[in-house]
Amino acid sequence: MVLEGVREGVYSSEWAAICAVAKMLGPTPETVRLWVRKAQAQVSATAVDHRRRIVELERENRELRRANEILKAASAFFAREP
């Protein structure tokens, strides 16, 4: 709620959004601020995990393409044999 409100321009600042959400939900603004920081850290960690997975998949893709080219070359070589 906080980050969407700031992103969409509903609130002038993150702190204004935090205070508004705290007023709606009941906890103190500091508690909501801590929730926001925790959520941001989780999103950041997820992004890092996704990037790591993409790098692994790109590496695997390169290896598979290379293996495929080797197999094509071998197939062409053996197809020429009488």
Backbone atoms as SQL, in Angstrom:
CREATE TABLE atoms (id INTEGER PRIMARY KEY, chain TEXT, resi INTEGER, resn TEXT, atom TEXT, x REAL, y REAL, z REAL);
INSERT INTO atoms VALUES
  (1, 'A', 1, 'MET', 'N', 0.815, -1.187, 0.000),
  (2, 'A', 1, 'MET', 'CA', 0.000, 0.000, 0.000),
  (3, 'A', 1, 'MET', 'C', 0.867, 1.262, 0.000),
  (4, 'A', 2, 'VAL', 'N', 1.920, 1.216, 0.772),
  (5, 'A', 2, 'VAL', 'CA', 2.787, 2.394, 0.892),
  (6, 'A', 2, 'VAL', 'C', 3.492, 2.662, -0.431),
  (7, 'A', 3, 'LEU', 'N', 4.168, 1.654, -0.939),
  (8, 'A', 3, 'LEU', 'CA', 4.969, 1.858, -2.144),
  (9, 'A', 3, 'LEU', 'C', 4.095, 2.160, -3.363),
  (10, 'A', 4, 'GLU', 'N', 2.942, 1.489, -3.452),
  (11, 'A', 4, 'GLU', 'CA', 2.035, 1.762, -4.566),
  (12, 'A', 4, 'GLU', 'C', 1.521, 3.193, -4.498),
  (13, 'A', 5, 'GLY', 'N', 1.187, 3.638, -3.293),
  (14, 'A', 5, 'GLY', 'CA', 0.692, 5.001, -3.119),
  (15, 'A', 5, 'GLY', 'C', 1.710, 6.045, -3.527),
  (16, 'A', 6, 'VAL', 'N', 2.960, 5.803, -3.192),
  (17, 'A', 6, 'VAL', 'CA', 4.023, 6.739, -3.581),
  (18, 'A', 6, 'VAL', 'C', 4.236, 6.690, -5.090),
  (19, 'A', 7, 'ARG', 'N', 4.297, 5.466, -5.637),
  (20, 'A', 7, 'ARG', 'CA', 4.536, 5.290, -7.067),
  (21, 'A', 7, 'ARG', 'C', 3.430, 5.928, -7.904),
  (22, 'A', 8, 'GLU', 'N', 2.183, 5.802, -7.453),
  (23, 'A', 8, 'GLU', 'CA', 1.047, 6.332, -8.201),
  (24, 'A', 8, 'GLU', 'C', 0.809, 7.814, -7.935),
  (25, 'A', 9, 'GLY', 'N', 1.584, 8.401, -7.048),
  (26, 'A', 9, 'GLY', 'CA', 1.462, 9.824, -6.773),
  (27, 'A', 9, 'GLY', 'C', 0.339, 10.178, -5.818),
  (28, 'A', 10, 'VAL', 'N', -0.217, 9.200, -5.132),
  (29, 'A', 10, 'VAL', 'CA', -1.283, 9.459, -4.164),
  (30, 'A', 10, 'VAL', 'C', -0.718, 10.225, -2.973),
  (31, 'A', 11, 'TYR', 'N', 0.506, 9.901, -2.585),
  (32, 'A', 11, 'TYR', 'CA', 1.161, 10.552, -1.454),
  (33, 'A', 11, 'TYR', 'C', 2.377, 11.315, -1.947),
  (34, 'A', 12, 'SER', 'N', 2.693, 12.400, -1.252),
  (35, 'A', 12, 'SER', 'CA', 3.810, 13.241, -1.675),
  (36, 'A', 12, 'SER', 'C', 5.164, 12.631, -1.329),
  (37, 'A', 13, 'SER', 'N', 5.187, 11.764, -0.322),
  (38, 'A', 13, 'SER', 'CA', 6.451, 11.143, 0.074),
  (39, 'A', 13, 'SER', 'C', 6.170, 9.770, 0.673),
  (40, 'A', 14, 'GLU', 'N', 7.229, 9.012, 0.833),
  (41, 'A', 14, 'GLU', 'CA', 7.081, 7.695, 1.448),
  (42, 'A', 14, 'GLU', 'C', 6.609, 7.830, 2.893),
  (43, 'A', 15, 'TRP', 'N', 7.136, 8.819, 3.601),
  (44, 'A', 15, 'TRP', 'CA', 6.740, 8.994, 4.996),
  (45, 'A', 15, 'TRP', 'C', 5.253, 9.359, 5.101),
  (46, 'A', 16, 'ALA', 'N', 4.759, 10.188, 4.189),
  (47, 'A', 16, 'ALA', 'CA', 3.335, 10.532, 4.194),
  (48, 'A', 16, 'ALA', 'C', 2.489, 9.282, 3.958),
  (49, 'A', 17, 'ALA', 'N', 2.943, 8.420, 3.062),
  (50, 'A', 17, 'ALA', 'CA', 2.231, 7.172, 2.794),
  (51, 'A', 17, 'ALA', 'C', 2.266, 6.263, 4.017),
  (52, 'A', 18, 'ILE', 'N', 3.415, 6.184, 4.666),
  (53, 'A', 18, 'ILE', 'CA', 3.548, 5.358, 5.866),
  (54, 'A', 18, 'ILE', 'C', 2.600, 5.845, 6.956),
  (55, 'A', 19, 'CYS', 'N', 2.548, 7.133, 7.157),
  (56, 'A', 19, 'CYS', 'CA', 1.666, 7.691, 8.183),
  (57, 'A', 19, 'CYS', 'C', 0.197, 7.426, 7.849),
  (58, 'A', 20, 'ALA', 'N', -0.173, 7.566, 6.597),
  (59, 'A', 20, 'ALA', 'CA', -1.560, 7.323, 6.189),
  (60, 'A', 20, 'ALA', 'C', -1.940, 5.861, 6.383),
  (61, 'A', 21, 'VAL', 'N', -1.055, 4.954, 5.988),
  (62, 'A', 21, 'VAL', 'CA', -1.324, 3.525, 6.146),
  (63, 'A', 21, 'VAL', 'C', -1.382, 3.161, 7.630),
  (64, 'A', 22, 'ALA', 'N', -0.493, 3.721, 8.413),
  (65, 'A', 22, 'ALA', 'CA', -0.502, 3.453, 9.852),
  (66, 'A', 22, 'ALA', 'C', -1.827, 3.912, 10.466),
  (67, 'A', 23, 'LYS', 'N', -2.313, 5.047, 10.036),
  (68, 'A', 23, 'LYS', 'CA', -3.581, 5.556, 10.550),
  (69, 'A', 23, 'LYS', 'C', -4.736, 4.633, 10.167),
  (70, 'A', 24, 'MET', 'N', -4.689, 4.085, 8.938),
  (71, 'A', 24, 'MET', 'CA', -5.751, 3.181, 8.482),
  (72, 'A', 24, 'MET', 'C', -5.709, 1.839, 9.209),
  (73, 'A', 25, 'LEU', 'N', -4.503, 1.307, 9.410),
  (74, 'A', 25, 'LEU', 'CA', -4.368, -0.045, 9.962),
  (75, 'A', 25, 'LEU', 'C', -4.253, -0.086, 11.478),
  (76, 'A', 26, 'GLY', 'N', -3.766, 0.983, 12.078),
  (77, 'A', 26, 'GLY', 'CA', -3.687, 1.013, 13.534),
  (78, 'A', 26, 'GLY', 'C', -2.306, 0.981, 14.166),
  (79, 'A', 27, 'PRO', 'N', -1.288, 0.361, 13.539),
  (80, 'A', 27, 'PRO', 'CA', 0.026, 0.360, 14.194),
  (81, 'A', 27, 'PRO', 'C', 0.688, 1.730, 14.093),
  (82, 'A', 28, 'THR', 'N', 1.814, 1.857, 14.772),
  (83, 'A', 28, 'THR', 'CA', 2.537, 3.134, 14.705),
  (84, 'A', 28, 'THR', 'C', 3.198, 3.286, 13.342),
  (85, 'A', 29, 'PRO', 'N', 3.470, 4.533, 12.943),
  (86, 'A', 29, 'PRO', 'CA', 4.184, 4.737, 11.683),
  (87, 'A', 29, 'PRO', 'C', 5.538, 4.021, 11.644),
  (88, 'A', 30, 'GLU', 'N', 6.212, 3.949, 12.775),
  (89, 'A', 30, 'GLU', 'CA', 7.513, 3.265, 12.814),
  (90, 'A', 30, 'GLU', 'C', 7.358, 1.781, 12.500),
  (91, 'A', 31, 'THR', 'N', 6.303, 1.164, 12.998),
  (92, 'A', 31, 'THR', 'CA', 6.053, -0.249, 12.708),
  (93, 'A', 31, 'THR', 'C', 5.811, -0.446, 11.213),
  (94, 'A', 32, 'VAL', 'N', 5.006, 0.431, 10.620),
  (95, 'A', 32, 'VAL', 'CA', 4.741, 0.333, 9.178),
  (96, 'A', 32, 'VAL', 'C', 6.027, 0.560, 8.395),
  (97, 'A', 33, 'ARG', 'N', 6.852, 1.512, 8.839),
  (98, 'A', 33, 'ARG', 'CA', 8.129, 1.769, 8.149),
  (99, 'A', 33, 'ARG', 'C', 9.007, 0.519, 8.165),
  (100, 'A', 34, 'LEU', 'N', 9.046, -0.169, 9.298),
  (101, 'A', 34, 'LEU', 'CA', 9.830, -1.405, 9.402),
  (102, 'A', 34, 'LEU', 'C', 9.266, -2.491, 8.473),
  (103, 'A', 35, 'TRP', 'N', 7.940, -2.570, 8.377),
  (104, 'A', 35, 'TRP', 'CA', 7.316, -3.527, 7.451),
  (105, 'A', 35, 'TRP', 'C', 7.728, -3.229, 6.012),
  (106, 'A', 36, 'VAL', 'N', 7.726, -1.936, 5.677),
  (107, 'A', 36, 'VAL', 'CA', 8.098, -1.531, 4.312),
  (108, 'A', 36, 'VAL', 'C', 9.550, -1.908, 4.035),
  (109, 'A', 37, 'ARG', 'N', 10.447, -1.642, 4.974),
  (110, 'A', 37, 'ARG', 'CA', 11.866, -1.975, 4.776),
  (111, 'A', 37, 'ARG', 'C', 12.053, -3.483, 4.626),
  (112, 'A', 38, 'LYS', 'N', 11.328, -4.252, 5.429),
  (113, 'A', 38, 'LYS', 'CA', 11.429, -5.707, 5.338),
  (114, 'A', 38, 'LYS', 'C', 10.930, -6.195, 3.980),
  (115, 'A', 39, 'ALA', 'N', 9.837, -5.638, 3.517),
  (116, 'A', 39, 'ALA', 'CA', 9.294, -6.019, 2.207),
  (117, 'A', 39, 'ALA', 'C', 10.272, -5.655, 1.097),
  (118, 'A', 40, 'GLN', 'N', 10.891, -4.476, 1.190),
  (119, 'A', 40, 'GLN', 'CA', 11.873, -4.072, 0.184),
  (120, 'A', 40, 'GLN', 'C', 13.073, -5.000, 0.182),
  (121, 'A', 41, 'ALA', 'N', 13.510, -5.438, 1.335),
  (122, 'A', 41, 'ALA', 'CA', 14.651, -6.360, 1.419),
  (123, 'A', 41, 'ALA', 'C', 14.303, -7.697, 0.795),
  (124, 'A', 42, 'GLN', 'N', 13.082, -8.165, 1.007),
  (125, 'A', 42, 'GLN', 'CA', 12.661, -9.436, 0.419),
  (126, 'A', 42, 'GLN', 'C', 12.590, -9.344, -1.096),
  (127, 'A', 43, 'VAL', 'N', 12.078, -8.231, -1.606),
  (128, 'A', 43, 'VAL', 'CA', 12.006, -8.039, -3.052),
  (129, 'A', 43, 'VAL', 'C', 13.406, -7.997, -3.637),
  (130, 'A', 44, 'SER', 'N', 14.313, -7.308, -2.950),
  (131, 'A', 44, 'SER', 'CA', 15.694, -7.219, -3.414),
  (132, 'A', 44, 'SER', 'C', 16.351, -8.597, -3.441),
  (133, 'A', 45, 'ALA', 'N', 16.136, -9.381, -2.401),
  (134, 'A', 45, 'ALA', 'CA', 16.715, -10.728, -2.342),
  (135, 'A', 45, 'ALA', 'C', 16.152, -11.607, -3.447),
  (136, 'A', 46, 'THR', 'N', 14.868, -11.474, -3.715),
  (137, 'A', 46, 'THR', 'CA', 14.240, -12.249, -4.790),
  (138, 'A', 46, 'THR', 'C', 14.824, -11.851, -6.137),
  (139, 'A', 47, 'ALA', 'N', 15.048, -10.566, -6.343),
  (140, 'A', 47, 'ALA', 'CA', 15.625, -10.099, -7.600),
  (141, 'A', 47, 'ALA', 'C', 17.030, -10.672, -7.792),
  (142, 'A', 48, 'VAL', 'N', 17.803, -10.720, -6.724),
  (143, 'A', 48, 'VAL', 'CA', 19.157, -11.284, -6.800),
  (144, 'A', 48, 'VAL', 'C', 19.087, -12.767, -7.147),
  (145, 'A', 49, 'ASP', 'N', 18.160, -13.486, -6.513),
  (146, 'A', 49, 'ASP', 'CA', 17.986, -14.912, -6.808),
  (147, 'A', 49, 'ASP', 'C', 17.594, -15.130, -8.258),
  (148, 'A', 50, 'HIS', 'N', 16.701, -14.294, -8.761),
  (149, 'A', 50, 'HIS', 'CA', 16.272, -14.417, -10.155),
  (150, 'A', 50, 'HIS', 'C', 17.434, -14.139, -11.102),
  (151, 'A', 51, 'ARG', 'N', 18.203, -13.120, -10.803),
  (152, 'A', 51, 'ARG', 'CA', 19.354, -12.795, -11.662),
  (153, 'A', 51, 'ARG', 'C', 20.357, -13.938, -11.666),
  (154, 'A', 52, 'ARG', 'N', 20.613, -14.523, -10.501),
  (155, 'A', 52, 'ARG', 'CA', 21.540, -15.660, -10.402),
  (156, 'A', 52, 'ARG', 'C', 21.024, -16.825, -11.248),
  (157, 'A', 53, 'ARG', 'N', 19.735, -17.089, -11.178),
  (158, 'A', 53, 'ARG', 'CA', 19.136, -18.186, -11.952),
  (159, 'A', 53, 'ARG', 'C', 19.244, -17.914, -13.448),
  (160, 'A', 54, 'ILE', 'N', 19.036, -16.673, -13.854),
  (161, 'A', 54, 'ILE', 'CA', 19.158, -16.313, -15.270),
  (162, 'A', 54, 'ILE', 'C', 20.576, -16.554, -15.753),
  (163, 'A', 55, 'VAL', 'N', 21.560, -16.172, -14.959),
  (164, 'A', 55, 'VAL', 'CA', 22.961, -16.385, -15.325),
  (165, 'A', 55, 'VAL', 'C', 23.235, -17.880, -15.486),
  (166, 'A', 56, 'GLU', 'N', 22.726, -18.697, -14.560),
  (167, 'A', 56, 'GLU', 'CA', 22.913, -20.149, -14.655),
  (168, 'A', 56, 'GLU', 'C', 22.268, -20.707, -15.922),
  (169, 'A', 57, 'LEU', 'N', 21.066, -20.245, -16.226),
  (170, 'A', 57, 'LEU', 'CA', 20.367, -20.733, -17.417),
  (171, 'A', 57, 'LEU', 'C', 21.063, -20.290, -18.707),
  (172, 'A', 58, 'GLU', 'N', 21.602, -19.080, -18.719),
  (173, 'A', 58, 'GLU', 'CA', 22.346, -18.611, -19.890),
  (174, 'A', 58, 'GLU', 'C', 23.594, -19.461, -20.105),
  (175, 'A', 59, 'ARG', 'N', 24.294, -19.798, -19.023),
  (176, 'A', 59, 'ARG', 'CA', 25.480, -20.647, -19.113),
  (177, 'A', 59, 'ARG', 'C', 25.098, -22.029, -19.651),
  (178, 'A', 60, 'GLU', 'N', 24.046, -22.593, -19.091),
  (179, 'A', 60, 'GLU', 'CA', 23.588, -23.908, -19.545),
  (180, 'A', 60, 'GLU', 'C', 23.178, -23.864, -21.014),
  (181, 'A', 61, 'ASN', 'N', 22.533, -22.789, -21.418),
  (182, 'A', 61, 'ASN', 'CA', 22.116, -22.625, -22.808),
  (183, 'A', 61, 'ASN', 'C', 23.327, -22.592, -23.741),
  (184, 'A', 62, 'ARG', 'N', 24.380, -21.855, -23.356),
  (185, 'A', 62, 'ARG', 'CA', 25.598, -21.811, -24.170),
  (186, 'A', 62, 'ARG', 'C', 26.218, -23.199, -24.301),
  (187, 'A', 63, 'GLU', 'N', 26.276, -23.933, -23.181),
  (188, 'A', 63, 'GLU', 'CA', 26.854, -25.279, -23.201),
  (189, 'A', 63, 'GLU', 'C', 26.047, -26.214, -24.102),
  (190, 'A', 64, 'LEU', 'N', 24.737, -26.125, -24.019),
  (191, 'A', 64, 'LEU', 'CA', 23.886, -26.981, -24.845),
  (192, 'A', 64, 'LEU', 'C', 24.008, -26.634, -26.328),
  (193, 'A', 65, 'ARG', 'N', 24.111, -25.345, -26.633),
  (194, 'A', 65, 'ARG', 'CA', 24.302, -24.935, -28.038),
  (195, 'A', 65, 'ARG', 'C', 25.635, -25.472, -28.567),
  (196, 'A', 66, 'ARG', 'N', 26.655, -25.379, -27.737),
  (197, 'A', 66, 'ARG', 'CA', 27.967, -25.887, -28.148),
  (198, 'A', 66, 'ARG', 'C', 27.919, -27.399, -28.364),
  (199, 'A', 67, 'ALA', 'N', 27.294, -28.119, -27.455),
  (200, 'A', 67, 'ALA', 'CA', 27.159, -29.575, -27.600),
  (201, 'A', 67, 'ALA', 'C', 26.362, -29.915, -28.855),
  (202, 'A', 68, 'ASN', 'N', 25.343, -29.136, -29.127),
  (203, 'A', 68, 'ASN', 'CA', 24.528, -29.359, -30.320),
  (204, 'A', 68, 'ASN', 'C', 25.353, -29.168, -31.590),
  (205, 'A', 69, 'GLU', 'N', 26.187, -28.140, -31.619),
  (206, 'A', 69, 'GLU', 'CA', 27.042, -27.908, -32.788),
  (207, 'A', 69, 'GLU', 'C', 28.038, -29.055, -32.974),
  (208, 'A', 70, 'ILE', 'N', 28.583, -29.552, -31.877),
  (209, 'A', 70, 'ILE', 'CA', 29.515, -30.683, -31.947),
  (210, 'A', 70, 'ILE', 'C', 28.804, -31.913, -32.508),
  (211, 'A', 71, 'LEU', 'N', 27.601, -32.166, -32.022),
  (212, 'A', 71, 'LEU', 'CA', 26.841, -33.318, -32.514),
  (213, 'A', 71, 'LEU', 'C', 26.467, -33.170, -33.988),
  (214, 'A', 72, 'LYS', 'N', 26.143, -31.969, -34.420),
  (215, 'A', 72, 'LYS', 'CA', 25.843, -31.734, -35.828),
  (216, 'A', 72, 'LYS', 'C', 27.083, -32.012, -36.691),
  (217, 'A', 73, 'ALA', 'N', 28.233, -31.517, -36.233),
  (218, 'A', 73, 'ALA', 'CA', 29.466, -31.727, -36.983),
  (219, 'A', 73, 'ALA', 'C', 29.810, -33.222, -37.049),
  (220, 'A', 74, 'ALA', 'N', 29.657, -33.914, -35.944),
  (221, 'A', 74, 'ALA', 'CA', 29.935, -35.351, -35.919),
  (222, 'A', 74, 'ALA', 'C', 28.970, -36.101, -36.820),
  (223, 'A', 75, 'SER', 'N', 27.726, -35.716, -36.805),
  (224, 'A', 75, 'SER', 'CA', 26.715, -36.352, -37.644),
  (225, 'A', 75, 'SER', 'C', 27.044, -36.156, -39.117),
  (226, 'A', 76, 'ALA', 'N', 27.450, -34.943, -39.489),
  (227, 'A', 76, 'ALA', 'CA', 27.809, -34.659, -40.875),
  (228, 'A', 76, 'ALA', 'C', 29.052, -35.450, -41.272),
  (229, 'A', 77, 'PHE', 'N', 30.016, -35.580, -40.358),
  (230, 'A', 77, 'PHE', 'CA', 31.226, -36.326, -40.646),
  (231, 'A', 77, 'PHE', 'C', 30.904, -37.794, -40.921),
  (232, 'A', 78, 'PHE', 'N', 30.123, -38.400, -40.049),
  (233, 'A', 78, 'PHE', 'CA', 29.801, -39.829, -40.200),
  (234, 'A', 78, 'PHE', 'C', 28.843, -40.084, -41.350),
  (235, 'A', 79, 'ALA', 'N', 28.069, -39.103, -41.720),
  (236, 'A', 79, 'ALA', 'CA', 27.145, -39.270, -42.855),
  (237, 'A', 79, 'ALA', 'C', 27.930, -39.338, -44.164),
  (238, 'A', 80, 'ARG', 'N', 29.118, -38.720, -44.237),
  (239, 'A', 80, 'ARG', 'CA', 29.938, -38.737, -45.435),
  (240, 'A', 80, 'ARG', 'C', 30.651, -40.070, -45.632),
  (241, 'A', 81, 'GLU', 'N', 30.830, -40.837, -44.595),
  (242, 'A', 81, 'GLU', 'CA', 31.537, -42.122, -44.674),
  (243, 'A', 81, 'GLU', 'C', 30.712, -43.092, -45.518),
  (244, 'A', 82, 'PRO', 'N', 31.385, -43.874, -46.340),
  (245, 'A', 82, 'PRO', 'CA', 30.640, -44.849, -47.171),
  (246, 'A', 82, 'PRO', 'C', 30.120, -46.032, -46.391);
